[in-house]
Amino acid sequence: MIMKFFRDERGATAIEYALIASLIGLVIIGAVGAVGDSLTSTFNDAAAGLG
């Protein structure tokens, strides 16, 4: 029974998937932040040109 417990890898797989999902989330958050800053700058430039 103890050896069966040590050979069971289902928990390790779940942890790996959680780590991958969290890294993907961090990349998405970083990309959205960078694009948001760029868009803010673009719209500010456009508003200054109109005003």
All heavy atoms as TSV, in Angstrom:
chain	resi	resn	atom	element	x	y	z
A	1	MET	N	N	0.830	-1.198	0.000
A	1	MET	CA	C	0.000	0.000	0.000
A	1	MET	C	C	0.875	1.263	0.000
A	1	MET	O	O	0.567	2.238	-0.682
A	1	MET	CB	C	-0.920	-0.028	1.218
A	1	MET	CG	C	-1.896	1.102	1.255
A	1	MET	SD	S	-3.106	0.814	2.536
A	1	MET	CE	C	-3.499	2.452	2.974
A	2	ILE	N	N	1.956	1.244	0.757
A	2	ILE	CA	C	2.854	2.411	0.813
A	2	ILE	C	C	3.549	2.611	-0.530
A	2	ILE	O	O	3.663	3.737	-1.020
A	2	ILE	CB	C	3.880	2.253	1.958
A	2	ILE	CG1	C	3.155	2.296	3.299
A	2	ILE	CG2	C	4.946	3.328	1.885
A	2	ILE	CD1	C	4.025	1.980	4.484
A	3	MET	N	N	3.977	1.529	-1.177
A	3	MET	CA	C	4.637	1.647	-2.481
A	3	MET	C	C	3.652	2.167	-3.530
A	3	MET	O	O	4.032	2.948	-4.395
A	3	MET	CB	C	5.208	0.297	-2.917
A	3	MET	CG	C	6.381	-0.152	-2.050
A	3	MET	SD	S	7.698	1.066	-1.962
A	3	MET	CE	C	8.306	0.984	-3.619
A	4	LYS	N	N	2.403	1.752	-3.431
A	4	LYS	CA	C	1.390	2.251	-4.362
A	4	LYS	C	C	1.223	3.757	-4.186
A	4	LYS	O	O	1.082	4.500	-5.150
A	4	LYS	CB	C	0.063	1.535	-4.117
A	4	LYS	CG	C	-1.023	1.948	-5.066
A	4	LYS	CD	C	-2.318	1.192	-4.793
A	4	LYS	CE	C	-3.403	1.689	-5.706
A	4	LYS	NZ	N	-4.684	1.045	-5.428
A	5	PHE	N	N	1.281	4.231	-2.956
A	5	PHE	CA	C	1.165	5.661	-2.675
A	5	PHE	C	C	2.329	6.431	-3.300
A	5	PHE	O	O	2.138	7.496	-3.892
A	5	PHE	CB	C	1.125	5.893	-1.162
A	5	PHE	CG	C	1.144	7.343	-0.771
A	5	PHE	CD1	C	0.015	8.121	-0.913
A	5	PHE	CD2	C	2.300	7.933	-0.272
A	5	PHE	CE1	C	0.024	9.458	-0.564
A	5	PHE	CE2	C	2.315	9.268	0.079
A	5	PHE	CZ	C	1.184	10.033	-0.062
A	6	PHE	N	N	3.535	5.912	-3.196
A	6	PHE	CA	C	4.705	6.614	-3.739
A	6	PHE	C	C	4.747	6.576	-5.271
A	6	PHE	O	O	5.320	7.454	-5.896
A	6	PHE	CB	C	5.997	6.027	-3.167
A	6	PHE	CG	C	6.286	6.477	-1.768
A	6	PHE	CD1	C	6.364	5.564	-0.737
A	6	PHE	CD2	C	6.469	7.813	-1.488
A	6	PHE	CE1	C	6.617	5.981	0.559
A	6	PHE	CE2	C	6.730	8.240	-0.200
A	6	PHE	CZ	C	6.803	7.324	0.831
A	7	ARG	N	N	4.144	5.551	-5.901
A	7	ARG	CA	C	4.125	5.464	-7.355
A	7	ARG	C	C	3.015	6.299	-7.983
A	7	ARG	O	O	3.045	6.557	-9.174
A	7	ARG	CB	C	3.976	4.013	-7.792
A	7	ARG	CG	C	5.293	3.276	-7.733
A	7	ARG	CD	C	5.125	1.904	-8.278
A	7	ARG	NE	N	4.939	1.040	-7.095
A	7	ARG	CZ	C	4.446	-0.168	-7.101
A	7	ARG	NH1	N	4.069	-0.723	-8.237
A	7	ARG	NH2	N	4.335	-0.876	-6.009
A	8	ASP	N	N	2.065	6.731	-7.197
A	8	ASP	CA	C	0.936	7.504	-7.718
A	8	ASP	C	C	1.407	8.901	-8.085
A	8	ASP	O	O	1.940	9.630	-7.252
A	8	ASP	CB	C	-0.164	7.573	-6.670
A	8	ASP	CG	C	-1.429	8.207	-7.190
A	8	ASP	OD1	O	-1.528	8.410	-8.410
A	8	ASP	OD2	O	-2.316	8.493	-6.374
A	9	GLU	N	N	1.250	9.278	-9.349
A	9	GLU	CA	C	1.742	10.567	-9.833
A	9	GLU	C	C	0.622	11.541	-10.166
A	9	GLU	O	O	0.856	12.577	-10.763
A	9	GLU	CB	C	2.614	10.355	-11.075
A	9	GLU	CG	C	3.875	9.580	-10.787
A	9	GLU	CD	C	4.747	9.456	-12.011
A	9	GLU	OE1	O	4.381	9.993	-13.070
A	9	GLU	OE2	O	5.803	8.820	-11.907
A	10	ARG	N	N	-0.603	11.247	-9.777
A	10	ARG	CA	C	-1.718	12.127	-10.113
A	10	ARG	C	C	-1.573	13.503	-9.462
A	10	ARG	O	O	-1.858	14.506	-10.078
A	10	ARG	CB	C	-3.044	11.498	-9.702
A	10	ARG	CG	C	-3.445	10.358	-10.613
A	10	ARG	CD	C	-4.729	9.778	-10.174
A	10	ARG	NE	N	-4.506	9.114	-8.882
A	10	ARG	CZ	C	-5.447	8.516	-8.183
A	10	ARG	NH1	N	-6.678	8.500	-8.618
A	10	ARG	NH2	N	-5.161	7.935	-7.039
A	11	GLY	N	N	-1.110	13.565	-8.242
A	11	GLY	CA	C	-0.925	14.848	-7.572
A	11	GLY	C	C	0.148	15.692	-8.247
A	11	GLY	O	O	0.008	16.899	-8.403
A	12	ALA	N	N	1.234	15.045	-8.658
A	12	ALA	CA	C	2.323	15.765	-9.326
A	12	ALA	C	C	1.843	16.341	-10.652
A	12	ALA	O	O	2.197	17.470	-11.012
A	12	ALA	CB	C	3.502	14.834	-9.543
A	13	THR	N	N	1.024	15.597	-11.350
A	13	THR	CA	C	0.507	16.080	-12.628
A	13	THR	C	C	-0.395	17.289	-12.425
A	13	THR	O	O	-0.320	18.259	-13.174
A	13	THR	CB	C	-0.272	14.954	-13.342
A	13	THR	OG1	O	0.607	13.839	-13.506
A	13	THR	CG2	C	-0.760	15.400	-14.701
A	14	ALA	N	N	-1.220	17.241	-11.393
A	14	ALA	CA	C	-2.104	18.373	-11.109
A	14	ALA	C	C	-1.292	19.617	-10.762
A	14	ALA	O	O	-1.626	20.725	-11.197
A	14	ALA	CB	C	-3.049	18.017	-9.969
A	15	ILE	N	N	-0.234	19.444	-10.023
A	15	ILE	CA	C	0.619	20.581	-9.661
A	15	ILE	C	C	1.300	21.141	-10.905
A	15	ILE	O	O	1.401	22.364	-11.072
A	15	ILE	CB	C	1.660	20.157	-8.596
A	15	ILE	CG1	C	0.949	19.871	-7.282
A	15	ILE	CG2	C	2.721	21.227	-8.415
A	15	ILE	CD1	C	1.835	19.257	-6.226
A	16	GLU	N	N	1.746	20.276	-11.794
A	16	GLU	CA	C	2.383	20.740	-13.029
A	16	GLU	C	C	1.402	21.552	-13.869
A	16	GLU	O	O	1.756	22.606	-14.397
A	16	GLU	CB	C	2.900	19.550	-13.832
A	16	GLU	CG	C	4.090	18.874	-13.192
A	16	GLU	CD	C	4.433	17.550	-13.835
A	16	GLU	OE1	O	3.686	17.111	-14.744
A	16	GLU	OE2	O	5.426	16.945	-13.425
A	17	TYR	N	N	0.173	21.066	-13.990
A	17	TYR	CA	C	-0.829	21.810	-14.758
A	17	TYR	C	C	-1.139	23.152	-14.103
A	17	TYR	O	O	-1.333	24.154	-14.788
A	17	TYR	CB	C	-2.115	20.993	-14.910
A	17	TYR	CG	C	-2.019	19.913	-15.951
A	17	TYR	CD1	C	-2.394	18.609	-15.663
A	17	TYR	CD2	C	-1.555	20.190	-17.231
A	17	TYR	CE1	C	-2.316	17.609	-16.616
A	17	TYR	CE2	C	-1.463	19.199	-18.194
A	17	TYR	CZ	C	-1.848	17.915	-17.881
A	17	TYR	OH	O	-1.759	16.932	-18.826
A	18	ALA	N	N	-1.178	23.196	-12.785
A	18	ALA	CA	C	-1.436	24.452	-12.084
A	18	ALA	C	C	-0.302	25.443	-12.316
A	18	ALA	O	O	-0.549	26.640	-12.517
A	18	ALA	CB	C	-1.621	24.194	-10.598
A	19	LEU	N	N	0.925	24.979	-12.318
A	19	LEU	CA	C	2.070	25.858	-12.577
A	19	LEU	C	C	2.041	26.388	-14.006
A	19	LEU	O	O	2.295	27.578	-14.241
A	19	LEU	CB	C	3.385	25.116	-12.329
A	19	LEU	CG	C	3.731	24.853	-10.870
A	19	LEU	CD1	C	4.950	23.939	-10.780
A	19	LEU	CD2	C	3.986	26.156	-10.143
A	20	ILE	N	N	1.721	25.535	-14.955
A	20	ILE	CA	C	1.642	25.976	-16.349
A	20	ILE	C	C	0.539	27.016	-16.513
A	20	ILE	O	O	0.731	28.049	-17.164
A	20	ILE	CB	C	1.411	24.775	-17.283
A	20	ILE	CG1	C	2.671	23.904	-17.320
A	20	ILE	CG2	C	1.038	25.224	-18.686
A	20	ILE	CD1	C	2.471	22.563	-17.989
A	21	ALA	N	N	-0.621	26.762	-15.906
A	21	ALA	CA	C	-1.741	27.703	-16.011
A	21	ALA	C	C	-1.397	29.039	-15.378
A	21	ALA	O	O	-1.735	30.101	-15.918
A	21	ALA	CB	C	-2.984	27.116	-15.363
A	22	SER	N	N	-0.692	29.027	-14.239
A	22	SER	CA	C	-0.331	30.284	-13.593
A	22	SER	C	C	0.694	31.054	-14.421
A	22	SER	O	O	0.627	32.283	-14.512
A	22	SER	CB	C	0.187	30.040	-12.180
A	22	SER	OG	O	1.383	29.293	-12.205
A	23	LEU	N	N	1.624	30.373	-15.049
A	23	LEU	CA	C	2.602	31.056	-15.905
A	23	LEU	C	C	1.926	31.665	-17.130
A	23	LEU	O	O	2.246	32.790	-17.527
A	23	LEU	CB	C	3.699	30.081	-16.343
A	23	LEU	CG	C	4.683	29.673	-15.258
A	23	LEU	CD1	C	5.629	28.592	-15.781
A	23	LEU	CD2	C	5.478	30.867	-14.767
A	24	ILE	N	N	0.979	30.941	-17.716
A	24	ILE	CA	C	0.237	31.492	-18.853
A	24	ILE	C	C	-0.541	32.725	-18.425
A	24	ILE	O	O	-0.587	33.727	-19.136
A	24	ILE	CB	C	-0.693	30.422	-19.462
A	24	ILE	CG1	C	0.145	29.353	-20.161
A	24	ILE	CG2	C	-1.690	31.032	-20.439
A	24	ILE	CD1	C	-0.651	28.140	-20.605
A	25	GLY	N	N	-1.133	32.676	-17.237
A	25	GLY	CA	C	-1.860	33.833	-16.715
A	25	GLY	C	C	-0.962	35.040	-16.525
A	25	GLY	O	O	-1.344	36.166	-16.854
A	26	LEU	N	N	0.235	34.815	-16.007
A	26	LEU	CA	C	1.178	35.922	-15.818
A	26	LEU	C	C	1.591	36.541	-17.150
A	26	LEU	O	O	1.706	37.764	-17.264
A	26	LEU	CB	C	2.411	35.433	-15.057
A	26	LEU	CG	C	2.207	35.153	-13.578
A	26	LEU	CD1	C	3.467	34.526	-12.981
A	26	LEU	CD2	C	1.843	36.423	-12.829
A	27	VAL	N	N	1.805	35.710	-18.156
A	27	VAL	CA	C	2.170	36.221	-19.485
A	27	VAL	C	C	1.027	37.056	-20.057
A	27	VAL	O	O	1.256	38.136	-20.621
A	27	VAL	CB	C	2.548	35.056	-20.428
A	27	VAL	CG1	C	2.646	35.526	-21.858
A	27	VAL	CG2	C	3.852	34.420	-19.974
A	28	ILE	N	N	-0.197	36.575	-19.902
A	28	ILE	CA	C	-1.352	37.318	-20.415
A	28	ILE	C	C	-1.490	38.655	-19.699
A	28	ILE	O	O	-1.721	39.690	-20.337
A	28	ILE	CB	C	-2.633	36.476	-20.285
A	28	ILE	CG1	C	-2.586	35.316	-21.272
A	28	ILE	CG2	C	-3.875	37.324	-20.507
A	28	ILE	CD1	C	-3.693	34.305	-21.090
A	29	ILE	N	N	-1.334	38.658	-18.391
A	29	ILE	CA	C	-1.434	39.907	-17.626
A	29	ILE	C	C	-0.355	40.893	-18.069
A	29	ILE	O	O	-0.610	42.084	-18.248
A	29	ILE	CB	C	-1.351	39.625	-16.118
A	29	ILE	CG1	C	-2.620	38.907	-15.653
A	29	ILE	CG2	C	-1.132	40.901	-15.320
A	29	ILE	CD1	C	-2.555	38.376	-14.243
A	30	GLY	N	N	0.859	40.403	-18.273
A	30	GLY	CA	C	1.944	41.275	-18.727
A	30	GLY	C	C	1.688	41.839	-20.117
A	30	GLY	O	O	1.937	43.019	-20.371
A	31	ALA	N	N	1.175	41.007	-21.001
A	31	ALA	CA	C	0.897	41.470	-22.364
A	31	ALA	C	C	-0.219	42.507	-22.374
A	31	ALA	O	O	-0.126	43.516	-23.074
A	31	ALA	CB	C	0.530	40.285	-23.247
A	32	VAL	N	N	-1.261	42.279	-21.608
A	32	VAL	CA	C	-2.368	43.228	-21.554
A	32	VAL	C	C	-1.910	44.551	-20.956
A	32	VAL	O	O	-2.293	45.625	-21.431
A	32	VAL	CB	C	-3.552	42.624	-20.765
A	32	VAL	CG1	C	-4.598	43.676	-20.428
A	32	VAL	CG2	C	-4.187	41.491	-21.538
A	33	GLY	N	N	-1.053	44.482	-19.956
A	33	GLY	CA	C	-0.523	45.711	-19.355
A	33	GLY	C	C	0.306	46.506	-20.339
A	33	GLY	O	O	0.178	47.732	-20.427
A	34	ALA	N	N	1.143	45.834	-21.104
A	34	ALA	CA	C	1.979	46.529	-22.084
A	34	ALA	C	C	1.136	47.141	-23.194
A	34	ALA	O	O	1.368	48.283	-23.609
A	34	ALA	CB	C	3.004	45.552	-22.673
A	35	VAL	N	N	0.153	46.404	-23.679
A	35	VAL	CA	C	-0.709	46.930	-24.735
A	35	VAL	C	C	-1.558	48.075	-24.203
A	35	VAL	O	O	-1.772	49.071	-24.902
A	35	VAL	CB	C	-1.598	45.800	-25.317
A	35	VAL	CG1	C	-2.675	46.346	-26.226
A	35	VAL	CG2	C	-0.738	44.790	-26.061
A	36	GLY	N	N	-2.010	47.970	-22.972
A	36	GLY	CA	C	-2.813	49.038	-22.371
A	36	GLY	C	C	-2.036	50.337	-22.266
A	36	GLY	O	O	-2.561	51.410	-22.570
A	37	ASP	N	N	-0.774	50.251	-21.843
A	37	ASP	CA	C	0.059	51.451	-21.745
A	37	ASP	C	C	0.277	52.073	-23.126
A	37	ASP	O	O	0.247	53.288	-23.291
A	37	ASP	CB	C	1.408	51.120	-21.109
A	37	ASP	CG	C	1.282	50.779	-19.632
A	37	ASP	OD1	O	0.248	51.132	-19.022
A	37	ASP	OD2	O	2.225	50.156	-19.090
A	38	SER	N	N	0.504	51.237	-24.116
A	38	SER	CA	C	0.707	51.727	-25.475
A	38	SER	C	C	-0.554	52.407	-26.005
A	38	SER	O	O	-0.470	53.465	-26.637
A	38	SER	CB	C	1.098	50.564	-26.382
A	38	SER	OG	O	1.212	50.983	-27.705
A	39	LEU	N	N	-1.710	51.810	-25.762
A	39	LEU	CA	C	-2.958	52.407	-26.223
A	39	LEU	C	C	-3.245	53.728	-25.517
A	39	LEU	O	O	-3.730	54.667	-26.149
A	39	LEU	CB	C	-4.125	51.440	-26.006
A	39	LEU	CG	C	-4.250	50.313	-27.013
A	39	LEU	CD1	C	-5.388	49.383	-26.618
A	39	LEU	CD2	C	-4.474	50.847	-28.399
A	40	THR	N	N	-2.945	53.798	-24.238
A	40	THR	CA	C	-3.146	55.042	-23.507
A	40	THR	C	C	-2.306	56.154	-24.111
A	40	THR	O	O	-2.789	57.277	-24.322
A	40	THR	CB	C	-2.777	54.857	-22.023
A	40	THR	OG1	O	-3.608	53.840	-21.477
A	40	THR	CG2	C	-2.967	56.135	-21.238
A	41	SER	N	N	-1.074	55.849	-24.427
A	41	SER	CA	C	-0.179	56.819	-25.038
A	41	SER	C	C	-0.705	57.260	-26.407
A	41	SER	O	O	-0.698	58.445	-26.733
A	41	SER	CB	C	1.222	56.248	-25.159
A	41	SER	OG	O	2.068	57.129	-25.845
A	42	THR	N	N	-1.176	56.304	-27.189
A	42	THR	CA	C	-1.693	56.616	-28.528
A	42	THR	C	C	-2.911	57.517	-28.444
A	42	THR	O	O	-3.029	58.513	-29.176
A	42	THR	CB	C	-2.047	55.319	-29.267
A	42	THR	OG1	O	-0.861	54.507	-29.360
A	42	THR	CG2	C	-2.576	55.589	-30.651
A	43	PHE	N	N	-3.839	57.195	-27.569
A	43	PHE	CA	C	-5.053	58.012	-27.433
A	43	PHE	C	C	-4.736	59.391	-26.868
A	43	PHE	O	O	-5.371	60.386	-27.253
A	43	PHE	CB	C	-6.100	57.309	-26.569
A	43	PHE	CG	C	-6.837	56.227	-27.307
A	43	PHE	CD1	C	-6.794	54.915	-26.857
A	43	PHE	CD2	C	-7.578	56.508	-28.446
A	43	PHE	CE1	C	-7.473	53.921	-27.528
A	43	PHE	CE2	C	-8.254	55.517	-29.119
A	43	PHE	CZ	C	-8.208	54.217	-28.666
A	44	ASN	N	N	-3.751	59.491	-25.978
A	44	ASN	CA	C	-3.368	60.802	-25.461
A	44	ASN	C	C	-2.763	61.668	-26.573
A	44	ASN	O	O	-3.030	62.867	-26.652
A	44	ASN	CB	C	-2.382	60.656	-24.310
A	44	ASN	CG	C	-3.062	60.208	-23.029
A	44	ASN	OD1	O	-4.256	60.380	-22.849
A	44	ASN	ND2	N	-2.275	59.607	-22.142
A	45	ASP	N	N	-1.959	61.048	-27.429
A	45	ASP	CA	C	-1.372	61.767	-28.565
A	45	ASP	C	C	-2.473	62.247	-29.527
A	45	ASP	O	O	-2.438	63.377	-30.035
A	45	ASP	CB	C	-0.359	60.913	-29.316
A	45	ASP	CG	C	0.890	60.649	-28.503
A	45	ASP	OD1	O	1.121	61.385	-27.502
A	45	ASP	OD2	O	1.644	59.719	-28.853
A	46	ALA	N	N	-3.443	61.376	-29.772
A	46	ALA	CA	C	-4.543	61.735	-30.667
A	46	ALA	C	C	-5.382	62.869	-30.073
A	46	ALA	O	O	-5.781	63.797	-30.773
A	46	ALA	CB	C	-5.420	60.521	-30.931
A	47	ALA	N	N	-5.635	62.817	-28.776
A	47	ALA	CA	C	-6.425	63.865	-28.120
A	47	ALA	C	C	-5.661	65.189	-28.142
A	47	ALA	O	O	-6.262	66.260	-28.332
A	47	ALA	CB	C	-6.736	63.458	-26.692
A	48	ALA	N	N	-4.351	65.136	-27.969
A	48	ALA	CA	C	-3.556	66.369	-28.010
A	48	ALA	C	C	-3.545	66.956	-29.408
A	48	ALA	O	O	-3.549	68.178	-29.575
A	48	ALA	CB	C	-2.126	66.066	-27.557
A	49	GLY	N	N	-3.553	66.096	-30.422
A	49	GLY	CA	C	-3.577	66.588	-31.795
A	49	GLY	C	C	-4.905	67.217	-32.162
A	49	GLY	O	O	-4.964	68.136	-32.970
A	50	LEU	N	N	-5.981	66.749	-31.573
A	50	LEU	CA	C	-7.304	67.323	-31.856
A	50	LEU	C	C	-7.561	68.612	-31.082
A	50	LEU	O	O	-8.338	69.420	-31.524
A	50	LEU	CB	C	-8.396	66.292	-31.502
A	50	LEU	CG	C	-8.468	65.045	-32.380
A	50	LEU	CD1	C	-9.482	64.074	-31.823
A	50	LEU	CD2	C	-8.789	65.410	-33.810
A	51	GLY	N	N	-6.917	68.733	-29.928
A	51	GLY	CA	C	-7.214	69.852	-29.060
A	51	GLY	C	C	-6.364	71.035	-29.216
A	51	GLY	O	O	-5.770	71.625	-29.967
